Amino acid sequence: MILLDTHAILWLDAGIELSADARERIEQERSAGGILVSTVSAWEIGTLVRKGRIRLDLEASAWMQRFLASAGLRCLPLSLDAALGASNLPEPLHNDPADRMLIATARELGVPLMTRDRLIHEYAATSGAIRVHAC
């Protein structure tokens, strides 16, 4: 299983080129039903639309439903443990609440987070608190 960061979701849907390694991992996980999408990413996408930072071809809720209907994708609610864990992650870590909740979710589930976020990759390398997979 692998948890997708919000930008990985947007790029996957838009057909933006992911690394060959990331595409291979996604196809492996898709066939096993192991691609995880957090409701935190749904919140983040809705927020980005509201602020005019991204545009979608549908209203955010309909867009997310269409994306999740793709084979091999599972939507996960934010658990109480991950919500609380996001406030107690090993430091130093930047203060983006969505990133913190996604990291805490990946930690709770024991799965890697697929991201291209340099700060998350640095955090993983220095803290050992999370596994990451580059996209």
A tleap script that builds the chain and sets N, CA, C and O, in Angstrom:
source leaprc.protein.ff14SB
mol = sequence {
  NMET ILE LEU LEU ASP THR HIE ALA ILE LEU
  TRP LEU ASP ALA GLY ILE GLU LEU SER ALA
  ASP ALA ARG GLU ARG ILE GLU GLN GLU ARG
  SER ALA GLY GLY ILE LEU VAL SER THR VAL
  SER ALA TRP GLU ILE GLY THR LEU VAL ARG
  LYS GLY ARG ILE ARG LEU ASP LEU GLU ALA
  SER ALA TRP MET GLN ARG PHE LEU ALA SER
  ALA GLY LEU ARG CYS LEU PRO LEU SER LEU
  ASP ALA ALA LEU GLY ALA SER ASN LEU PRO
  GLU PRO LEU HIE ASN ASP PRO ALA ASP ARG
  MET LEU ILE ALA THR ALA ARG GLU LEU GLY
  VAL PRO LEU MET THR ARG ASP ARG LEU ILE
  HIE GLU TYR ALA ALA THR SER GLY ALA ILE
  ARG VAL HIE ALA CCYS
}
set mol.1.N position { 0.838 -1.189 0.000 }
set mol.1.CA position { 0.000 0.000 0.000 }
set mol.1.C position { 0.877 1.243 0.000 }
set mol.1.O position { 2.025 1.227 0.444 }
set mol.2.N position { 0.297 2.315 -0.512 }
set mol.2.CA position { 0.996 3.598 -0.536 }
set mol.2.C position { -0.045 4.713 -0.421 }
set mol.2.O position { -1.127 4.626 -1.002 }
set mol.3.N position { 0.290 5.751 0.329 }
set mol.3.CA position { -0.575 6.918 0.498 }
set mol.3.C position { -0.094 8.013 -0.443 }
set mol.3.O position { 1.095 8.327 -0.479 }
set mol.4.N position { -1.014 8.594 -1.203 }
set mol.4.CA position { -0.653 9.654 -2.144 }
set mol.4.C position { -0.730 11.023 -1.485 }
set mol.4.O position { -1.704 11.336 -0.800 }
set mol.5.N position { 0.301 11.838 -1.694 }
set mol.5.CA position { 0.256 13.238 -1.296 }
set mol.5.C position { -0.701 13.947 -2.255 }
set mol.5.O position { -0.971 13.452 -3.350 }
set mol.6.N position { -1.204 15.089 -1.845 }
set mol.6.CA position { -2.209 15.796 -2.638 }
set mol.6.C position { -1.720 16.115 -4.043 }
set mol.6.O position { -2.467 15.929 -5.003 }
set mol.7.N position { -0.494 16.588 -4.192 }
set mol.7.CA position { -0.030 16.916 -5.545 }
set mol.7.C position { 0.101 15.659 -6.399 }
set mol.7.O position { -0.077 15.731 -7.615 }
set mol.8.N position { 0.405 14.518 -5.802 }
set mol.8.CA position { 0.471 13.270 -6.570 }
set mol.8.C position { -0.911 12.915 -7.121 }
set mol.8.O position { -1.027 12.414 -8.239 }
set mol.9.N position { -1.946 13.172 -6.343 }
set mol.9.CA position { -3.323 12.936 -6.790 }
set mol.9.C position { -3.630 13.825 -7.996 }
set mol.9.O position { -4.127 13.353 -9.019 }
set mol.10.N position { -3.328 15.107 -7.861 }
set mol.10.CA position { -3.605 16.051 -8.945 }
set mol.10.C position { -2.827 15.701 -10.202 }
set mol.10.O position { -3.371 15.751 -11.305 }
set mol.11.N position { -1.575 15.352 -10.045 }
set mol.11.CA position { -0.741 15.008 -11.202 }
set mol.11.C position { -1.210 13.715 -11.855 }
set mol.11.O position { -1.249 13.614 -13.082 }
set mol.12.N position { -1.563 12.731 -11.044 }
set mol.12.CA position { -2.032 11.454 -11.579 }
set mol.12.C position { -3.293 11.671 -12.408 }
set mol.12.O position { -3.422 11.117 -13.500 }
set mol.13.N position { -4.217 12.471 -11.897 }
set mol.13.CA position { -5.456 12.728 -12.621 }
set mol.13.C position { -5.209 13.524 -13.899 }
set mol.13.O position { -5.845 13.273 -14.922 }
set mol.14.N position { -4.291 14.477 -13.840 }
set mol.14.CA position { -4.035 15.347 -14.993 }
set mol.14.C position { -3.125 14.708 -16.029 }
set mol.14.O position { -2.918 15.267 -17.107 }
set mol.15.N position { -2.582 13.542 -15.710 }
set mol.15.CA position { -1.672 12.887 -16.636 }
set mol.15.C position { -0.296 13.522 -16.673 }
set mol.15.O position { 0.455 13.331 -17.629 }
set mol.16.N position { 0.040 14.281 -15.630 }
set mol.16.CA position { 1.374 14.890 -15.553 }
set mol.16.C position { 2.379 13.783 -15.298 }
set mol.16.O position { 2.150 12.879 -14.495 }
set mol.17.N position { 3.483 13.876 -15.991 }
set mol.17.CA position { 4.497 12.819 -15.965 }
set mol.17.C position { 5.055 12.592 -14.563 }
set mol.17.O position { 5.598 13.500 -13.933 }
set mol.18.N position { 4.908 11.371 -14.099 }
set mol.18.CA position { 5.533 10.928 -12.861 }
set mol.18.C position { 6.786 10.155 -13.237 }
set mol.18.O position { 6.943 9.745 -14.387 }
set mol.19.N position { 7.670 9.957 -12.285 }
set mol.19.CA position { 8.877 9.178 -12.574 }
set mol.19.C position { 8.488 7.755 -12.967 }
set mol.19.O position { 7.410 7.278 -12.612 }
set mol.20.N position { 9.363 7.089 -13.692 }
set mol.20.CA position { 9.102 5.704 -14.101 }
set mol.20.C position { 8.907 4.823 -12.878 }
set mol.20.O position { 8.042 3.947 -12.876 }
set mol.21.N position { 9.699 5.047 -11.842 }
set mol.21.CA position { 9.587 4.275 -10.607 }
set mol.21.C position { 8.235 4.510 -9.935 }
set mol.21.O position { 7.616 3.573 -9.432 }
set mol.22.N position { 7.782 5.762 -9.930 }
set mol.22.CA position { 6.487 6.082 -9.329 }
set mol.22.C position { 5.349 5.444 -10.120 }
set mol.22.O position { 4.423 4.886 -9.532 }
set mol.23.N position { 5.412 5.524 -11.452 }
set mol.23.CA position { 4.368 4.906 -12.284 }
set mol.23.C position { 4.302 3.403 -12.042 }
set mol.23.O position { 3.218 2.830 -11.934 }
set mol.24.N position { 5.473 2.768 -11.957 }
set mol.24.CA position { 5.514 1.325 -11.709 }
set mol.24.C position { 4.899 0.991 -10.356 }
set mol.24.O position { 4.121 0.044 -10.243 }
set mol.25.N position { 5.244 1.762 -9.334 }
set mol.25.CA position { 4.702 1.507 -7.997 }
set mol.25.C position { 3.194 1.710 -7.974 }
set mol.25.O position { 2.473 0.926 -7.357 }
set mol.26.N position { 2.715 2.748 -8.637 }
set mol.26.CA position { 1.277 3.004 -8.685 }
set mol.26.C position { 0.554 1.854 -9.366 }
set mol.26.O position { -0.490 1.418 -8.880 }
set mol.27.N position { 1.076 1.357 -10.469 }
set mol.27.CA position { 0.420 0.243 -11.164 }
set mol.27.C position { 0.424 -1.024 -10.312 }
set mol.27.O position { -0.565 -1.757 -10.292 }
set mol.28.N position { 1.518 -1.287 -9.614 }
set mol.28.CA position { 1.564 -2.446 -8.704 }
set mol.28.C position { 0.491 -2.316 -7.632 }
set mol.28.O position { -0.270 -3.250 -7.379 }
set mol.29.N position { 0.443 -1.153 -7.011 }
set mol.29.CA position { -0.508 -0.943 -5.921 }
set mol.29.C position { -1.942 -0.887 -6.424 }
set mol.29.O position { -2.854 -1.360 -5.746 }
set mol.30.N position { -2.154 -0.316 -7.604 }
set mol.30.CA position { -3.508 -0.232 -8.160 }
set mol.30.C position { -4.081 -1.628 -8.366 }
set mol.30.O position { -5.245 -1.876 -8.049 }
set mol.31.N position { -3.271 -2.538 -8.894 }
set mol.31.CA position { -3.758 -3.896 -9.148 }
set mol.31.C position { -4.074 -4.637 -7.854 }
set mol.31.O position { -4.877 -5.570 -7.856 }
set mol.32.N position { -3.456 -4.234 -6.759 }
set mol.32.CA position { -3.702 -4.874 -5.463 }
set mol.32.C position { -4.700 -4.086 -4.610 }
set mol.32.O position { -4.971 -4.464 -3.471 }
set mol.33.N position { -5.247 -2.993 -5.154 }
set mol.33.CA position { -6.181 -2.167 -4.382 }
set mol.33.C position { -5.498 -1.408 -3.260 }
set mol.33.O position { -6.113 -1.118 -2.234 }
set mol.34.N position { -4.219 -1.085 -3.455 }
set mol.34.CA position { -3.441 -0.501 -2.375 }
set mol.34.C position { -3.074 0.956 -2.520 }
set mol.34.O position { -2.136 1.412 -1.865 }
set mol.35.N position { -3.777 1.707 -3.355 }
set mol.35.CA position { -3.508 3.143 -3.438 }
set mol.35.C position { -4.469 3.847 -2.485 }
set mol.35.O position { -5.689 3.765 -2.628 }
set mol.36.N position { -3.888 4.535 -1.514 }
set mol.36.CA position { -4.672 5.187 -0.474 }
set mol.36.C position { -4.723 6.693 -0.702 }
set mol.36.O position { -3.719 7.322 -1.038 }
set mol.37.N position { -5.910 7.254 -0.512 }
set mol.37.CA position { -6.140 8.687 -0.638 }
set mol.37.C position { -6.803 9.132 0.659 }
set mol.37.O position { -7.814 8.563 1.070 }
set mol.38.N position { -6.242 10.138 1.298 }
set mol.38.CA position { -6.785 10.625 2.564 }
set mol.38.C position { -7.846 11.696 2.331 }
set mol.38.O position { -7.771 12.462 1.371 }
set mol.39.N position { -8.827 11.737 3.218 }
set mol.39.CA position { -9.802 12.822 3.173 }
set mol.39.C position { -9.119 14.173 3.406 }
set mol.39.O position { -9.667 15.216 3.047 }
set mol.40.N position { -7.939 14.158 3.998 }
set mol.40.CA position { -7.161 15.390 4.156 }
set mol.40.C position { -6.851 15.982 2.782 }
set mol.40.O position { -6.900 17.200 2.607 }
set mol.41.N position { -6.533 15.133 1.812 }
set mol.41.CA position { -6.263 15.624 0.459 }
set mol.41.C position { -7.521 16.206 -0.172 }
set mol.41.O position { -7.437 17.177 -0.924 }
set mol.42.N position { -8.681 15.633 0.118 }
set mol.42.CA position { -9.933 16.201 -0.388 }
set mol.42.C position { -10.122 17.610 0.172 }
set mol.42.O position { -10.490 18.531 -0.556 }
set mol.43.N position { -9.868 17.768 1.465 }
set mol.43.CA position { -9.953 19.087 2.095 }
set mol.43.C position { -8.963 20.052 1.448 }
set mol.43.O position { -9.308 21.195 1.147 }
set mol.44.N position { -7.734 19.587 1.236 }
set mol.44.CA position { -6.707 20.451 0.666 }
set mol.44.C position { -7.060 20.856 -0.767 }
set mol.44.O position { -6.869 22.011 -1.147 }
set mol.45.N position { -7.570 19.923 -1.557 }
set mol.45.CA position { -7.968 20.237 -2.935 }
set mol.45.C position { -9.107 21.251 -2.938 }
set mol.45.O position { -9.077 22.214 -3.704 }
set mol.46.N position { -10.109 21.043 -2.089 }
set mol.46.CA position { -11.206 22.011 -1.983 }
set mol.46.C position { -10.714 23.395 -1.598 }
set mol.46.O position { -11.195 24.400 -2.122 }
set mol.47.N position { -9.760 23.446 -0.685 }
set mol.47.CA position { -9.184 24.718 -0.251 }
set mol.47.C position { -8.418 25.387 -1.386 }
set mol.47.O position { -8.526 26.597 -1.581 }
set mol.48.N position { -7.647 24.608 -2.132 }
set mol.48.CA position { -6.895 25.158 -3.269 }
set mol.48.C position { -7.834 25.718 -4.338 }
set mol.48.O position { -7.547 26.755 -4.936 }
set mol.49.N position { -8.951 25.033 -4.580 }
set mol.49.CA position { -9.943 25.527 -5.544 }
set mol.49.C position { -10.543 26.837 -5.034 }
set mol.49.O position { -10.630 27.813 -5.778 }
set mol.50.N position { -10.951 26.856 -3.775 }
set mol.50.CA position { -11.575 28.053 -3.200 }
set mol.50.C position { -10.654 29.268 -3.277 }
set mol.50.O position { -11.105 30.382 -3.542 }
set mol.51.N position { -9.371 29.046 -3.046 }
set mol.51.CA position { -8.400 30.141 -3.080 }
set mol.51.C position { -7.963 30.500 -4.498 }
set mol.51.O position { -7.192 31.441 -4.688 }
set mol.52.N position { -8.449 29.756 -5.498 }
set mol.52.CA position { -8.093 30.027 -6.883 }
set mol.52.C position { -6.695 29.573 -7.262 }
set mol.52.O position { -6.160 30.019 -8.277 }
set mol.53.N position { -6.092 28.697 -6.471 }
set mol.53.CA position { -4.732 28.230 -6.764 }
set mol.53.C position { -4.722 27.088 -7.765 }
set mol.53.O position { -3.713 26.858 -8.431 }
set mol.54.N position { -5.842 26.364 -7.883 }
set mol.54.CA position { -5.988 25.342 -8.917 }
set mol.54.C position { -7.391 25.455 -9.497 }
set mol.54.O position { -8.298 26.006 -8.874 }
set mol.55.N position { -7.547 24.919 -10.707 }
set mol.55.CA position { -8.855 24.845 -11.352 }
set mol.55.C position { -9.096 23.400 -11.736 }
set mol.55.O position { -8.194 22.706 -12.207 }
set mol.56.N position { -10.310 22.962 -11.530 }
set mol.56.CA position { -10.704 21.602 -11.891 }
set mol.56.C position { -11.791 21.673 -12.953 }
set mol.56.O position { -12.443 22.705 -13.113 }
set mol.57.N position { -11.984 20.583 -13.672 }
set mol.57.CA position { -13.022 20.560 -14.704 }
set mol.57.C position { -14.412 20.291 -14.129 }
set mol.57.O position { -15.407 20.367 -14.850 }
set mol.58.N position { -14.485 19.979 -12.841 }
set mol.58.CA position { -15.741 19.753 -12.132 }
set mol.58.C position { -15.671 20.458 -10.781 }
set mol.58.O position { -14.603 20.896 -10.354 }
set mol.59.N position { -16.806 20.561 -10.120 }
set mol.59.CA position { -16.815 21.031 -8.735 }
set mol.59.C position { -15.964 20.052 -7.924 }
set mol.59.O position { -15.918 18.866 -8.249 }
set mol.60.N position { -15.293 20.528 -6.878 }
set mol.60.CA position { -14.291 19.726 -6.163 }
set mol.60.C position { -14.832 18.387 -5.671 }
set mol.60.O position { -14.144 17.372 -5.781 }
set mol.61.N position { -16.038 18.361 -5.137 }
set mol.61.CA position { -16.596 17.106 -4.626 }
set mol.61.C position { -16.812 16.097 -5.755 }
set mol.61.O position { -16.469 14.923 -5.619 }
set mol.62.N position { -17.380 16.558 -6.861 }
set mol.62.CA position { -17.603 15.666 -8.006 }
set mol.62.C position { -16.275 15.208 -8.598 }
set mol.62.O position { -16.136 14.052 -8.997 }
set mol.63.N position { -15.297 16.114 -8.654 }
set mol.63.CA position { -13.976 15.755 -9.168 }
set mol.63.C position { -13.360 14.661 -8.310 }
set mol.63.O position { -12.819 13.687 -8.834 }
set mol.64.N position { -13.441 14.818 -6.991 }
set mol.64.CA position { -12.849 13.832 -6.082 }
set mol.64.C position { -13.566 12.487 -6.207 }
set mol.64.O position { -12.917 11.440 -6.195 }
set mol.65.N position { -14.887 12.502 -6.328 }
set mol.65.CA position { -15.637 11.254 -6.493 }
set mol.65.C position { -15.222 10.542 -7.779 }
set mol.65.O position { -15.055 9.322 -7.792 }
set mol.66.N position { -15.058 11.299 -8.850 }
set mol.66.CA position { -14.623 10.702 -10.117 }
set mol.66.C position { -13.225 10.104 -9.972 }
set mol.66.O position { -12.976 8.988 -10.429 }
set mol.67.N position { -12.322 10.835 -9.342 }
set mol.67.CA position { -10.960 10.337 -9.158 }
set mol.67.C position { -10.967 9.052 -8.336 }
set mol.67.O position { -10.281 8.090 -8.681 }
set mol.68.N position { -11.729 9.033 -7.262 }
set mol.68.CA position { -11.766 7.860 -6.383 }
set mol.68.C position { -12.416 6.652 -7.046 }
set mol.68.O position { -12.170 5.517 -6.638 }
set mol.69.N position { -13.239 6.882 -8.061 }
set mol.69.CA position { -13.884 5.770 -8.754 }
set mol.69.C position { -12.891 4.970 -9.593 }
set mol.69.O position { -13.204 3.873 -10.056 }
set mol.70.N position { -11.697 5.520 -9.786 }
set mol.70.CA position { -10.662 4.790 -10.526 }
set mol.70.C position { -10.336 3.494 -9.799 }
set mol.70.O position { -10.354 3.443 -8.569 }
set mol.71.N position { -10.042 2.467 -10.548 }
set mol.71.CA position { -9.737 1.156 -9.958 }
set mol.71.C position { -8.519 1.238 -9.049 }
set mol.71.O position { -7.527 1.893 -9.370 }
set mol.72.N position { -8.612 0.570 -7.924 }
set mol.72.CA position { -7.467 0.447 -7.032 }
set mol.72.C position { -7.270 1.590 -6.066 }
set mol.72.O position { -6.239 1.643 -5.394 }
set mol.73.N position { -8.225 2.516 -5.966 }
set mol.73.CA position { -8.092 3.648 -5.049 }
set mol.73.C position { -9.007 3.467 -3.848 }
set mol.73.O position { -10.166 3.075 -3.984 }
set mol.74.N position { -8.473 3.755 -2.681 }
set mol.74.CA position { -9.264 3.665 -1.446 }
set mol.74.C position { -9.170 4.984 -0.701 }
set mol.74.O position { -8.077 5.509 -0.489 }
set mol.75.N position { -10.313 5.515 -0.305 }
set mol.75.CA position { -10.354 6.764 0.453 }
set mol.75.C position { -10.381 6.435 1.941 }
set mol.75.O position { -11.158 5.595 2.394 }
set mol.76.N position { -9.520 7.113 2.687 }
set mol.76.CA position { -9.425 6.888 4.127 }
set mol.76.C position { -9.799 8.153 4.883 }
set mol.76.O position { -9.309 9.234 4.559 }
set mol.77.N position { -10.658 8.032 5.882 }
set mol.77.CA position { -10.908 9.191 6.733 }
set mol.77.C position { -9.700 9.438 7.632 }
set mol.77.O position { -8.909 8.530 7.885 }
set mol.78.N position { -9.568 10.649 8.101 }
set mol.78.CA position { -8.512 10.971 9.058 }
set mol.78.C position { -8.893 10.362 10.399 }
set mol.78.O position { -9.941 10.693 10.956 }
set mol.79.N position { -8.064 9.488 10.916 }
set mol.79.CA position { -8.365 8.846 12.197 }
set mol.79.C position { -8.042 9.787 13.351 }
set mol.79.O position { -7.286 10.746 13.192 }
set mol.80.N position { -8.613 9.509 14.494 }
set mol.80.CA position { -8.325 10.282 15.696 }
set mol.80.C position { -6.841 10.207 16.034 }
set mol.80.O position { -6.227 11.215 16.384 }
set mol.81.N position { -6.263 9.004 15.928 }
set mol.81.CA position { -4.836 8.849 16.231 }
set mol.81.C position { -3.963 9.675 15.292 }
set mol.81.O position { -2.990 10.288 15.733 }
set mol.82.N position { -4.299 9.699 14.004 }
set mol.82.CA position { -3.504 10.488 13.056 }
set mol.82.C position { -3.700 11.980 13.300 }
set mol.82.O position { -2.745 12.752 13.215 }
set mol.83.N position { -4.936 12.393 13.604 }
set mol.83.CA position { -5.186 13.809 13.876 }
set mol.83.C position { -4.369 14.277 15.074 }
set mol.83.O position { -3.740 15.334 15.032 }
set mol.84.N position { -4.384 13.490 16.132 }
set mol.84.CA position { -3.596 13.851 17.313 }
set mol.84.C position { -2.109 13.666 17.066 }
set mol.84.O position { -1.294 14.462 17.534 }
set mol.85.N position { -1.753 12.620 16.332 }
set mol.85.CA position { -0.352 12.360 16.032 }
set mol.85.C position { 0.283 13.461 15.211 }
set mol.85.O position { 1.486 13.700 15.320 }
set mol.86.N position { -0.511 14.140 14.384 }
set mol.86.CA position { 0.022 15.225 13.557 }
set mol.86.C position { 0.576 16.359 14.409 }
set mol.86.O position { 1.475 17.083 13.982 }
set mol.87.N position { 0.040 16.508 15.605 }
set mol.87.CA position { 0.523 17.582 16.481 }
set mol.87.C position { 1.736 17.165 17.296 }
set mol.87.O position { 2.341 17.995 17.975 }
set mol.88.N position { 2.099 15.888 17.239 }
set mol.88.CA position { 3.208 15.376 18.048 }
set mol.88.C position { 4.262 14.652 17.228 }
set mol.88.O position { 4.929 13.751 17.737 }
set mol.89.N position { 4.420 15.030 15.972 }
set mol.89.CA position { 5.435 14.393 15.133 }
set mol.89.C position { 6.824 14.799 15.603 }
set mol.89.O position { 7.012 15.908 16.103 }
set mol.90.N position { 7.798 13.905 15.445 }
set mol.90.CA position { 9.174 14.291 15.775 }
set mol.90.C position { 9.566 15.538 14.977 }
set mol.90.O position { 9.321 15.612 13.773 }
set mol.91.N position { 10.155 16.479 15.631 }
set mol.91.CA position { 10.562 17.738 14.989 }
set mol.91.C position { 12.006 17.629 14.525 }
set mol.91.O position { 12.701 16.720 14.978 }
set mol.92.N position { 12.495 18.485 13.663 }
set mol.92.CA position { 11.794 19.637 13.085 }
set mol.92.C position { 10.982 19.243 11.857 }
set mol.92.O position { 11.387 18.387 11.071 }
set mol.93.N position { 9.859 19.871 11.715 }
set mol.93.CA position { 8.979 19.657 10.571 }
set mol.93.C position { 8.229 20.952 10.332 }
set mol.93.O position { 7.829 21.626 11.281 }
set mol.94.N position { 8.037 21.304 9.063 }
set mol.94.CA position { 7.310 22.546 8.788 }
set mol.94.C position { 5.872 22.420 9.269 }
set mol.94.O position { 5.417 21.327 9.603 }
set mol.95.N position { 5.169 23.527 9.303 }
set mol.95.CA position { 3.872 23.577 9.974 }
set mol.95.C position { 2.663 23.438 9.069 }
set mol.95.O position { 1.552 23.754 9.494 }
set mol.96.N position { 2.834 22.977 7.836 }
set mol.96.CA position { 1.690 22.787 6.947 }
set mol.96.C position { 0.783 21.714 7.552 }
set mol.96.O position { 1.190 20.557 7.656 }
set mol.97.N position { -0.441 22.080 7.954 }
set mol.97.CA position { -1.294 21.102 8.639 }
set mol.97.C position { -1.651 19.894 7.776 }
set mol.97.O position { -1.724 18.776 8.286 }
set mol.98.N position { -1.873 20.101 6.478 }
set mol.98.CA position { -2.212 18.965 5.610 }
set mol.98.C position { -1.044 17.993 5.530 }
set mol.98.O position { -1.234 16.782 5.643 }
set mol.99.N position { 0.166 18.517 5.335 }
set mol.99.CA position { 1.338 17.640 5.280 }
set mol.99.C position { 1.510 16.880 6.587 }
set mol.99.O position { 1.808 15.686 6.581 }
set mol.100.N position { 1.326 17.563 7.696 }
set mol.100.CA position { 1.479 16.908 9.003 }
set mol.100.C position { 0.453 15.776 9.161 }
set mol.100.O position { 0.788 14.704 9.664 }
set mol.101.N position { -0.793 16.014 8.732 }
set mol.101.CA position { -1.821 14.975 8.857 }
set mol.101.C position { -1.548 13.810 7.916 }
set mol.101.O position { -1.782 12.658 8.281 }
set mol.102.N position { -1.057 14.089 6.707 }
set mol.102.CA position { -0.715 13.004 5.781 }
set mol.102.C position { 0.462 12.190 6.320 }
set mol.102.O position { 0.453 10.962 6.240 }
set mol.103.N position { 1.461 12.860 6.861 }
set mol.103.CA position { 2.602 12.155 7.452 }
set mol.103.C position { 2.139 11.284 8.616 }
set mol.103.O position { 2.540 10.125 8.725 }
set mol.104.N position { 1.302 11.836 9.478 }
set mol.104.CA position { 0.807 11.071 10.626 }
set mol.104.C position { -0.024 9.873 10.175 }
set mol.104.O position { 0.041 8.810 10.793 }
set mol.105.N position { -0.799 10.030 9.112 }
set mol.105.CA position { -1.591 8.916 8.580 }
set mol.105.C position { -0.678 7.822 8.041 }
set mol.105.O position { -0.888 6.640 8.317 }
set mol.106.N position { 0.334 8.214 7.274 }
set mol.106.CA position { 1.283 7.228 6.738 }
set mol.106.C position { 1.996 6.495 7.874 }
set mol.106.O position { 2.201 5.283 7.806 }
set mol.107.N position { 2.368 7.229 8.904 }
set mol.107.CA position { 3.024 6.602 10.075 }
set mol.107.C position { 2.087 5.604 10.751 }
set mol.107.O position { 2.478 4.480 11.066 }
set mol.108.N position { 0.847 6.032 10.969 }
set mol.108.CA position { -0.127 5.166 11.639 }
set mol.108.C position { -0.339 3.865 10.866 }
set mol.108.O position { -0.433 2.789 11.458 }
set mol.109.N position { -0.414 3.973 9.545 }
set mol.109.CA position { -0.678 2.802 8.708 }
set mol.109.C position { 0.582 2.011 8.378 }
set mol.109.O position { 0.504 0.872 7.919 }
set mol.110.N position { 1.743 2.618 8.611 }
set mol.110.CA position { 3.006 1.951 8.284 }
set mol.110.C position { 3.240 1.833 6.792 }
set mol.110.O position { 3.830 0.860 6.321 }
set mol.111.N position { 2.769 2.840 6.038 }
set mol.111.CA position { 2.930 2.834 4.581 }
set mol.111.C position { 3.730 4.057 4.156 }
set mol.111.O position { 3.754 5.060 4.869 }
set mol.112.N position { 4.391 3.984 2.991 }
set mol.112.CA position { 5.103 5.165 2.503 }
set mol.112.C position { 4.136 6.215 1.957 }
set mol.112.O position { 3.024 5.901 1.531 }
set mol.113.N position { 4.585 7.458 1.981 }
set mol.113.CA position { 3.859 8.577 1.397 }
set mol.113.C position { 4.518 8.907 0.064 }
set mol.113.O position { 5.713 9.200 0.015 }
set mol.114.N position { 3.734 8.859 -1.027 }
set mol.114.CA position { 4.279 9.215 -2.336 }
set mol.114.C position { 4.180 10.724 -2.491 }
set mol.114.O position { 3.088 11.291 -2.537 }
set mol.115.N position { 5.347 11.365 -2.572 }
set mol.115.CA position { 5.403 12.819 -2.627 }
set mol.115.C position { 6.652 13.278 -3.359 }
set mol.115.O position { 7.644 12.554 -3.453 }
set mol.116.N position { 6.580 14.486 -3.868 }
set mol.116.CA position { 7.769 15.122 -4.416 }
set mol.116.C position { 8.187 16.295 -3.524 }
set mol.116.O position { 9.129 17.018 -3.846 }
set mol.117.N position { 7.498 16.475 -2.422 }
set mol.117.CA position { 7.765 17.581 -1.506 }
set mol.117.C position { 9.152 17.429 -0.886 }
set mol.117.O position { 9.411 16.494 -0.129 }
set mol.118.N position { 10.032 18.360 -1.219 }
set mol.118.CA position { 11.419 18.306 -0.748 }
set mol.118.C position { 11.496 18.317 0.776 }
set mol.118.O position { 12.312 17.600 1.355 }
set mol.119.N position { 10.662 19.117 1.430 }
set mol.119.CA position { 10.701 19.189 2.890 }
set mol.119.C position { 10.302 17.864 3.533 }
set mol.119.O position { 10.866 17.476 4.557 }
set mol.120.N position { 9.342 17.174 2.943 }
set mol.120.CA position { 8.941 15.873 3.488 }
set mol.120.C position { 10.046 14.853 3.266 }
set mol.120.O position { 10.314 14.031 4.142 }
set mol.121.N position { 10.692 14.894 2.106 }
set mol.121.CA position { 11.814 13.977 1.855 }
set mol.121.C position { 12.956 14.237 2.834 }
set mol.121.O position { 13.552 13.294 3.357 }
set mol.122.N position { 13.262 15.502 3.083 }
set mol.122.CA position { 14.313 15.834 4.050 }
set mol.122.C position { 13.924 15.371 5.446 }
set mol.122.O position { 14.751 14.841 6.187 }
set mol.123.N position { 12.664 15.574 5.797 }
set mol.123.CA position { 12.170 15.143 7.103 }
set mol.123.C position { 12.315 13.632 7.255 }
set mol.123.O position { 12.763 13.151 8.296 }
set mol.124.N position { 11.942 12.893 6.233 }
set mol.124.CA position { 12.055 11.429 6.278 }
set mol.124.C position { 13.504 11.007 6.461 }
set mol.124.O position { 13.797 10.097 7.237 }
set mol.125.N position { 14.408 11.666 5.751 }
set mol.125.CA position { 15.826 11.298 5.812 }
set mol.125.C position { 16.443 11.612 7.168 }
set mol.125.O position { 17.272 10.850 7.663 }
set mol.126.N position { 16.047 12.722 7.768 }
set mol.126.CA position { 16.680 13.126 9.028 }
set mol.126.C position { 15.999 12.555 10.262 }
set mol.126.O position { 16.660 12.309 11.271 }
set mol.127.N position { 14.691 12.342 10.197 }
set mol.127.CA position { 13.968 11.886 11.391 }
set mol.127.C position { 13.755 10.382 11.426 }
set mol.127.O position { 13.655 9.787 12.499 }
set mol.128.N position { 13.684 9.764 10.242 }
set mol.128.CA position { 13.344 8.348 10.187 }
set mol.128.C position { 11.907 8.078 10.600 }
set mol.128.O position { 11.526 6.929 10.822 }
set mol.129.N position { 11.109 9.138 10.704 }
set mol.129.CA position { 9.740 9.017 11.206 }
set mol.129.C position { 8.750 8.534 10.158 }
set mol.129.O position { 7.632 8.142 10.495 }
set mol.130.N position { 9.146 8.557 8.901 }
set mol.130.CA position { 8.229 8.197 7.821 }
set mol.130.C position { 9.042 7.667 6.646 }
set mol.130.O position { 10.202 8.032 6.454 }
set mol.131.N position { 8.404 6.796 5.866 }
set mol.131.CA position { 8.997 6.346 4.607 }
set mol.131.C position { 8.338 7.139 3.489 }
set mol.131.O position { 7.137 7.407 3.518 }
set mol.132.N position { 9.147 7.506 2.506 }
set mol.132.CA position { 8.614 8.250 1.370 }
set mol.132.C position { 8.974 7.535 0.078 }
set mol.132.O position { 9.927 6.759 0.012 }
set mol.133.N position { 8.187 7.820 -0.938 }
set mol.133.CA position { 8.441 7.305 -2.282 }
set mol.133.C position { 8.314 8.498 -3.213 }
set mol.133.O position { 7.266 9.142 -3.257 }
set mol.134.N position { 9.357 8.796 -3.946 }
set mol.134.CA position { 9.348 9.969 -4.831 }
set mol.134.C position { 8.387 9.766 -5.992 }
set mol.134.O position { 8.217 8.658 -6.500 }
set mol.135.N position { 7.767 10.865 -6.398 }
set mol.135.CA position { 6.889 10.790 -7.562 }
set mol.135.C position { 7.399 11.706 -8.650 }
set mol.135.O position { 6.797 11.789 -9.720 }
savepdb mol mol.pdb
quit
